Amino acid sequence: MFWPAAGFLIAVIFASFYAWALHRYVMHRPLGKFRYPFEAHTLIHHHVFRADETYHLINPKDAQTIPMAWWNGPVLVLLGLLPFVAIAG
């Protein structure tokens, strides 16, 4: 029971760090010519949702600025799995 619990704890800590680093270093800064995350998140999403009373959805039309492109989720999950695949391989 120890190893599954340790693996779960390591995965949760890694996922938290991964999400934080991705948000801070990829979504809030352009990465050379790869500007998609920065433009989609910072310039569009944070134009509507800021760290004030607009943090929560007020206007239902603004919900359109929340969804990601269909391929974003699978790509982010696969990138997050790479360190575990490297360790396992």
Buried (B, 14 or more C-beta within 10 A) or exposed (E): EEEEEEEEEEEEEEEEEBEEEBEEEBBEEBEEEEEBBBEBBBEEBBEBBEEEEBEEEEEEEBEEBEEEEEEEEEEBEEEBEEEEEEEEE
